Amino acid sequence: MSDAAMLRLEEVHSGYGPLEVLHGVSLEIRHGEIVTLIGANGAGKTTTLNTVCGLVPATRGTILLDGEDITRLQPYEIVARGVAQSPEGRRLFPDMTVLENLEMGAYLRRDGDVPADIEHMYELFPILADRRAQRAGSLSGGEQQMLAIARALMARPRLLLLDEPSLGLAPLICRQIFDTVAKLNADEGVTVFIVEQNAHAALDLAHRAYVLETGDVLMSGAASALREDPRVRAAYLGE
């Protein structure tokens, strides 16, 4: 893990038309970290990820990726620079097979390693190998989430954005997914920025955390420290 910031948001404002959702968000993610963003529904967590990806334009502020200003870049240009997202709701191509969804994740790549990376996804998520010829829309919720993460990984991102990966899933499946994310970070050096409603699981997984409240960063620090903070325990951990 490096002290250098891979991603830095500086006083970022964004929203939808006249509705401003983020009111000057500043945060950073260092190389090799897992950082989580927690907060109540409507706090602006998904908007933060979508603003990083260029899906929601920033109206003010700056987004830096390894020192390069990506604030005004198009989403495909941001993907080409090593950022990929597994979105909330998975957003798979339901009528395409598991294999075809994985191939779509590599649509910007021009190297010859795509078949090998597909096999690597099957190693990470063995159930996808069994379902490779099955339509994505016919998979279970847990299988769809695994496919959404694998599809994002097919872009070979340096920074992986995960939006609510445990949403609607059984605890055992959630544990498998979080274990895989931890393995990707530890063994392959993938930097991870995760938005997660399950604050317990997110804080257990992450190195550092930010708490977002109605579009503003309320708190930040080591995930272990925030987990013990009385305000976090009361507001987000149900304690």
N, C-alpha and C positions, 0 to 999 in steps of 0.2 A: 504494500500500500504506500502511495506517495502523498506528500503534503501538497503537491501541485494540484490546482483545480483543473479538472477536465471540463466541467460545466459550471458556469457562473451566471446567475441572474442578478441584475443590478436595477433595482427600483422599477420592476416590470409591471406595467398596467395592461390589462386586456379584458375583453368581454365580447358581447354579442350585440352589435348595433349600438343603440344608446345605453345599453345596460353594461356598466363596468363591473366586472367580477373580481379582478385582481387589482389591488390599490397600492401598488408599489412593492411587489414581492422581491426580496433579496435572499439568495441562498447559493450554496456552492456544493459541488460533489467532486471529491478528489479521486484520482486514479486508483482503482482497485477497491473502492468502497462499495458497501451497500448502504444506501440512505433511504429512509422512509419519510413520507409526508402523511401525517395523520390529521384528522379533523372530522367534524360532524358533516352530515349530508348538507350540501349546498355551500360548503366552506370555500370551494374553488379548487379542489384537488385535481380533478380531471381537467379543468381549464388550464391549470399550470402545466400538466403534461402536454396538452394539445397546443399550448403556446410555444413550448420548447420545440415541438415537431413542426411548427408552422401552420398547423390546421386552424388555429385561432390567431389572427395577427396581433402582435403587441402594438399598442397605440403609443406607449411611451416606455422608456427604459431600454436596456441592452441585454442581449443574451450572447454569451461568449462560449465557444467550444474550443478548448485548447488555445485560447487567446484570440481566435478568429470570431469576428462579429457575424453571427448567423441570424440576427434579428429579422432581416427582411428576405431571407432566402425562402424558396418554395419547398414544400415538404420533400419532394424527390431529391432536391439538392442536399437537404439535411440528412436523409437516409444515406446518400452517397458519401457523406462525411463520417459515417459510422454510428448513427443514432437510429434505433429501431424500436417500435412500440408494439406491445401486445395490448390492444385496447380493451376498455370496459365493454362487456357484452360479446367479446371474442371477435365479432365481425368477420367470420370465415366466409368462404365462398361455398354455400351449402350444397349446391348441385355439382360441385367438383369433388374429386376424390381426395383422400388424405395426401396421396403423392402429389397430385396437381396443386393442392394448397401449399405444400412445401416448395414446389418449384416456383410458385408465384412469389414466395418470400425472397427468392434469389433473382428477381426480374431485372435488377440493375447490374448484376454481376456478369463479367465476360471471361472469367477464368474457367479452367477445366476441372475444378474441384467440387462442383455442385453435387455430382453423384456420391462422392465420398462423404460430403457433409450431410446428405440425406441419410446415409447409413449411420452416421454419428447421431442424428436425431432419433433414429430407431433404437440406438443403444441407450440414449438418455431416457427415452419414453418407449419401452418395449411394446406396449399395447398398440402404438401407432404402426409398428411393423405388421402386426396381425391384422390391422384395419386398413392397410395401405390402399386397397382397391375399393374401399367403402366410401360412400358419399359422406362428406363432412357433416351435413345436416342430420344424418341418421345416428351420429355418435352420441354417447351420453354426455352430460354436462362436464364431467371431469375429463373425459377424452377430448372434448372440444377445447377445453382450457389448455391441455397439454399441446394440442395441435397449434393453438394460437401462439403459444410461447415458442414452439419449435419453428413455426413459420417466421416469426420475428428473428430468431437466431440464424435462419438461413441467409439473412443479409450480412452475416458476420459482423455484428455491431460491436463497437468498443463500449458503447453505452446502451444498455437495455432498459427501456421504460416499461414497467408493468402496472397496469391500471386494474385494481380490484381482482387479482388472480384467484382469490378464494370465494368470490361472490357466488352464493347458492350451492356450494359444494359440501359434501360430507366431510367431517373432520379428518378421516383417514386419507382421503384424496388431497385435502389441503396440506396435510403433513408431507405427503409424497412430493407435491409441487414445491413447497418451501425447501425441502431437503435438496431437491434438484437445483433450485436457484442458488442455495448455499454452495453446492458442489461446483456449479459453473463459475461462481466467484472465486472459490478457493483454488480450484484446479486449473481453470482456464483464464483467470484474470479478468473476467467480464465485470465491468462496473455496472451497478444496478441502482436505478431510482424507482422506488416502488410506492404506489398509492394503495392503501389497504384499509378497509373498514375494520378488520379484525386487528385492533391495536395491540393486543397481547402478542399475536403471532408476528406482527411487523416489528415490534420492538425487540422480540427475541432474536429475530433474523438480522436486523440492521446493526451497523456500526454507529451511525449517527441518525438523528431524527429532527424533523421540524414539525411544529404544530401550527396548523393554519386555521384561522378563525375569521370567517366572513371576508376573505380576500386579503388578509394581513397575516404575516408571520408573528405568532404570539410568543413562541418559545423555540429554542433550539439547543442541542447539546448531544452528548453521548447518549445512545439509546438506553444503555443501562441506567444512566442517571435519571433520564426522563421517566423511565419505568417506575422509579421510586419517588418521583415528585408527587406530593399530595394532590396538587391541582390536576395532574394528568391522571392519577389513579381515580380521582372522583369523577372527572368529566368523561374519560375515554376507556377506562378499564373496569368500570362498574364496581369500584371498591370504596 
